[in-house]
Structure formats: structure tokens, C-alpha cells
Amino acid sequence: MKYLFLLFITVILLSCNEKQRNVRSSNANYSVIDVGSSVGKGRVVNLSEIASDINYIPLETDSSSLIGPLPFIYYENERIYVRFSRIIKVFDKEGKYLFTFDRRGGGPEEYPSSSSIEIEPGSGNFRAKFQKGGYSVVRTYSREGLFLKDFTFPEITRMSKTIKISSNLFISQFIQIEKEGKEYIGFLFDTLSKIEGYIPTPVVEKKYKTEGDNTIIIGNRRIYMSGIKIHSFLHSFKNSPRIFTLLADTIYTYNKENGVEPVYALDYGKYMNEKVVLSNITSTTGEFINISDHFYVETENFLLMNFILRDYAHEPFIGKNILNIGRMRERSDAFGLYNKKSGDFTLLNHPIKGTPGFKDDILNGLPFIPQYMSEDNFAVNLFYPDELIDYVANNQVSPEIKKIVDTLKESDNPVVALAKLK
């Protein structure tokens, strides 16, 4: 009987493994991420599991370099960029202030004050996006702030994230549109502003139909939504786009040869939204989980995402949004780490109650979560002086952090944390 039992278990395990292999073998780049098994549990994950080093860089503080409210940070080409109020303060990798990028105005090389501005991955060049008549304009500047050129696109409105996928080809996202009966999330263009093609919305999204302002139909089930938008979102991994939708379970890539292809399937198990009928869903309540829209970090070895857990959150808390900016609010989300080599997935428990992120076991600093991921594998975030001063007063930290905080005033600029990922 003992041997029969062992034989039975072996057959079951082989069957499960074969089923997983069949799923993966359908596409060489297709992986299944088991999110559902981690719901309701997790572990504190050390920063050293994904990073080889972390440095704290105090940003120079004077009347010219002062950083305003709600900053967003970039790190590219050995420079630190801090964006706020539609301007960007530029620092070198040691934190020394270099200059302020602010070309707002009505001149031929300036941009309207309503423009959105960003940093180009890799080069550290500046981009400003705005509408001009019936055109969308992407005005580009060198990393020194000098005007380079304009990209102009007729009949394209509300462009958002732009990704450079080769030396002469870009992808940009816009609000989903329909052309000749097909739905698109973005378009490809070259250095001459020629549109090379449109990126179709993934087929999986067709199972969602909107009815009115806040009703979604999934199959034959009508769901009344509150506070959830059904859009696709564009992110990037090196020169490859990543596309996903809030209520879907697949992350796609796109190339001109093969079109939209799946890269990752998010296996939500019993927490998948199709398995239950829901009403009055919010970002903190409801009986299903889904991926968050604005956070996605991918490296050669890891994939870091954020999941809205709602009723299934085992560590609900009060905190800022996932980029650590904005007002404090109730949150029921968790970061999830997928190891691309081992296939393991885990939800990140809080190293400090109410503070999500990786436990900094390298310098014993504050919990770390990337606000931005650079082209050369640096993850970056910033900490305000008051939170660092308070943390050091109540915790044992490395001599490096202690030395920085000893000279820090609460009125100083933030301190940048720069982690080199494996």
C-alpha cells in the first residue's frame, strides 16, 4: 500500500508538471505567475535578494535647487532628475545641483505650461508633450536642455508614455481609440514623425463591455463598478513594451512582426474577477484581486508589480499611493515579486507595520520600493529628511546613513536612495 500511495503521488506531480510545461511551451516567452497561492500570506523580503548595493545621496540644498511638493524622481545616464510643478531639477550622481530645466513659454523652442514632461530612458534627454491645434507634439531637448527637434502627429490626441524601442522607432500610448472597427492603445513612429503602425488592444479585453458610465459586462454578468477604469496601460522592459489591462490576467508585448503576444499570465486562482458577481467595487473593497495600473518594474531576473487585494488584504494600512506621494489614505494593496529564473512568486509583507517595501538589510535603512527604474538597472526612490531623522533616532542604521542624517535638517532637500539591482 505504501508503494502504491507513493506511485499515486508521483503520477499526480508528473501530471501537474506536464500541464505547466504544456502551458509554457505554447510560447517560448510565456510564463505563468501563481499569484492566487500567495493571497492571504507573504513574507518580509530582504533588499539583498534583488539588489547588490544601495547608496544614500543627499541632494544639494540652496535657493536654486529647492524641490517642491509631489516630486517624481528619475535616474538616467548618471544624473538624478526630480520633476515637480512641470519643471525638473537636475543633479549629478553625487547629488550636486546642476541646473533647472524649465522651457515653458510661447517661443519656438519652448512648450506650453500645460505640457507633460518626462525623461527619455537611457539618454537622459528631456521630452515635453502638448497639443497644438489638431496636432500632438513631442518636443525633445538634449540632457543639457538644448532644443533638438519636434515630433508632430495629426489626429492624435492625449499622448502619454513614450518608449524608444530602437534607434529610429518609438511607441507612444494614447487614450484608446477605434479605427475602422478596431481598437488601439498606441502607435509606432519613426524619427521623421512617420506613423509606422498602430498597437491593437489585446484581444482578451474584448470580454469586457461598458454600458453607461460605471457598468461592466463580463460574459452574461453585469457588474457595477465604482472608481475603476477599464483601460490598457503601457510599460516597458528595456526596449520591449509591456501592455496589460486592470481586470485582465495577461501581460503582453508587441512587435511589428508578430503583433501582440502574451509574456506573462497572472494566475489569480479563485480570486479571479470572472468567478464572482460583484457590486460597489472600490480600490479597497470587493471579492477579487487585480494588478495595479501605474506600477511595473522588470529586470532580467525579476518582475515587481502591485496588486489591489481588497477584501483579501492581510496587511491593510493607511499610507500614500504606491509611488509614496500624495495624501494619506486607506490602502489594501501589496507588492508582488516574481523571480523569472526560479518561477517563484511572493507578496511582500511590510518590514515596518504600515510601510510596504523591501527590508533594507544592506544599510539597515528605511523600507525601499522603486519609484523609477533606469535603463541601466538602477532602482531609485527618495526619502524626506524628517522621516530619515525620525527613523535613525529609533533604529540601528549603518555608519553611512548615520553620517548623512547627522548633518541633515528638516528643511533640506530629500535624500535619494539608489539601489543597483541584480
Secondary structure, DSSP 8 states (H G I E B T S, - for coil): -HHHHHHHHHHHHHHHHHHHHHHHHTSTT-EEEE-GGGTT--B--BGGGTEEEEEEEE---STTT---SS-EEEEETTEEEEEETTEEEEEETT--EEEEE--BSSSTT-B-TT-EEEE-TTT--EEEEEEETTEEEEEEE-TTS-EEEEEEEET---EEEEEEEETTEEEEEEEEEEETTEEEEEEEEETT--EEEEEE--GGGGGEEE-SSSEEEETTEEEEESS----EEEEEETTEEEEEETT-SEEEEEETTTEEEEEEEEE-GGG-GGGS--EEE-SS-SS--EEEEEEEEE-SSEEEEEEE-GGG-SS-EEE--TTS-S--EEE-EEEEEEETTT--EEEB--SBTTB-SBB-TTT--S-B--SEE-TTSEEEEEE-HHHHHHHHHHS---HHHHHHHHT--TTS--EEEEEEE-
